[in-house]
Amino acid sequence: MVAIVLGTIVGLIFKDQTASLGALGSLLVQAIKTVAAPLVFFAIVDAIISSDIKWKSVRHLLVIIGINSLVAGLIGMVLANTIKPGSYLQMESLTSSPESLAKFQQLEKINLLKSLGQVLPSNIVSPFLENTIISIVVLAVFFGAGLRVAKKKNTSSLRF
């Protein structure tokens, strides 16, 4: 917050002389984007490896997620039916070409397996290059689970 206030003050006082600072800000934002994906990956892997999760806790978590999703869906449906977004649009004034109607009719239904297949990356590097956080999270969960199983097997073999 201090940086925002100081940046605003400097911008108002020096005006055009601060244009070069914009490039510096862009570099800072790019650096943050660069480290965000690996930080998310390692944070998830570390959480999976170091946490001691019991099955009872997982069931409670799934129940909480289900209730949360149900409440969010209900709130969304109530708001959509109350506000009725789009009902005030003048659809008669819009014209559609036969090509756009043909495209609309050829849209395929959502396939859950195909959608999940798009989240799974084809290789380990591409999610980090493309900055696709969902794929990075999936990779981190699989990698963390694998390391957790390997850690458990390694520590159980050391016991006498």
C-alpha positions in Angstrom: 0.0 0.0 0.0 2.9 2.3 0.8 4.4 1.7 -2.7 1.1 2.5 -4.4 0.7 5.8 -2.4 4.3 6.7 -3.1 4.0 5.8 -6.8 0.9 7.9 -7.1 2.5 10.9 -5.4 5.7 10.6 -7.5 3.5 10.3 -10.7 1.5 13.4 -9.8 4.5 15.5 -9.0 6.9 14.5 -11.8 4.4 13.5 -14.5 6.1 12.7 -17.8 9.5 12.3 -16.2 8.4 9.1 -14.5 7.5 7.3 -17.8 10.7 5.1 -17.6 9.5 3.8 -14.2 6.7 2.0 -16.1 9.2 -0.3 -17.7 10.6 -1.0 -14.3 7.2 -1.9 -13.0 6.6 -4.2 -16.0 9.8 -6.0 -15.3 8.8 -6.5 -11.7 5.4 -7.9 -12.7 7.1 -10.2 -15.2 9.5 -11.5 -12.5 6.5 -12.2 -10.1 4.8 -14.1 -12.9 7.9 -16.1 -13.5 8.2 -17.3 -9.9 4.5 -17.8 -9.3 4.1 -21.2 -11.0 7.0 -22.9 -9.3 6.0 -21.5 -6.0 2.5 -22.9 -6.3 3.9 -26.3 -7.4 6.4 -26.6 -4.5 3.9 -25.3 -1.9 1.4 -28.0 -2.9 4.0 -30.7 -3.0 5.3 -29.7 0.4 1.8 -29.6 1.8 1.0 -33.1 0.6 4.3 -34.5 1.8 4.4 -32.9 5.2 0.8 -33.1 6.3 -0.6 -35.9 8.3 -4.0 -36.5 6.8 -6.4 -39.0 8.3 -9.3 -40.5 6.3 -11.8 -39.1 8.7 -10.5 -35.6 8.0 -10.7 -36.2 4.3 -14.4 -37.2 4.6 -15.1 -34.0 6.6 -13.3 -31.9 4.0 -15.3 -33.5 1.2 -18.5 -32.9 3.1 -17.5 -29.2 3.6 -16.6 -28.8 0.0 -19.9 -30.4 -1.1 -21.9 -28.1 1.2 -19.9 -25.1 0.1 -20.5 -25.9 -3.6 -24.2 -26.5 -3.0 -24.6 -23.1 -1.2 -22.6 -21.3 -3.9 -24.8 -23.0 -6.6 -28.0 -22.0 -4.8 -26.8 -18.4 -4.4 -26.0 -18.3 -8.1 -29.3 -19.7 -9.1 -31.3 -17.4 -6.8 -29.4 -14.3 -8.1 -29.8 -15.4 -11.7 -33.5 -15.9 -11.3 -34.0 -12.7 -9.3 -31.9 -10.4 -11.4 -32.5 -12.2 -14.7 -29.3 -11.0 -16.5 -29.8 -10.5 -20.2 -33.5 -10.1 -20.1 -33.3 -6.4 -20.9 -31.3 -7.0 -24.1 -32.9 -6.1 -27.4 -32.3 -9.4 -29.2 -34.5 -8.3 -32.2 -31.9 -5.8 -33.2 -29.2 -8.4 -33.4 -28.7 -10.1 -36.8 -27.2 -13.5 -37.2 -25.6 -14.9 -40.3 -26.4 -18.4 -41.5 -22.7 -19.3 -40.9 -22.9 -18.3 -37.2 -26.1 -20.3 -36.8 -24.5 -23.3 -38.3 -21.5 -23.0 -36.0 -23.8 -22.7 -33.0 -25.7 -25.9 -34.0 -22.4 -27.8 -34.4 -21.3 -27.1 -30.9 -20.6 -30.3 -29.1 -21.8 -31.2 -25.6 -19.4 -31.0 -22.7 -17.5 -34.2 -22.3 -16.2 -34.6 -18.7 -13.4 -37.0 -19.7 -12.3 -34.8 -22.5 -12.3 -31.8 -20.2 -10.2 -33.6 -17.7 -7.8 -34.8 -20.4 -7.2 -31.2 -21.3 -6.2 -30.4 -17.8 -3.6 -33.2 -17.7 -0.5 -31.9 -19.5 1.2 -33.9 -22.3 4.6 -33.3 -20.6 5.9 -31.9 -17.4 7.4 -28.7 -18.8 4.5 -27.3 -20.8 2.4 -26.1 -17.8 5.3 -24.1 -16.5 6.0 -22.6 -19.9 2.4 -21.8 -20.6 1.7 -20.8 -17.0 -1.5 -23.0 -16.7 -2.0 -23.1 -13.0 -4.7 -25.9 -13.1 -2.3 -28.2 -14.8 0.5 -27.2 -12.4 -1.8 -28.0 -9.5 -2.7 -31.5 -11.0 1.0 -32.2 -11.5 1.9 -31.1 -8.0 -0.8 -33.3 -6.5 0.4 -36.4 -8.4 4.1 -35.6 -7.7 3.4 -35.0 -4.0 1.3 -38.1 -3.7 4.1 -40.2 -5.3 6.7 -38.7 -3.0 4.5 -39.3 0.0 4.1 -43.0 -0.9 7.8 -43.3 -1.5 8.5 -41.6 1.8 6.1 -43.9 3.7 7.7 -47.0 2.1 11.2 -45.8 2.9 10.4 -45.0 6.5 8.5 -48.3 7.0 11.4 -50.3 5.7 13.8 -48.7 8.3 11.7 -49.9 11.3 12.8 -53.2 12.9 
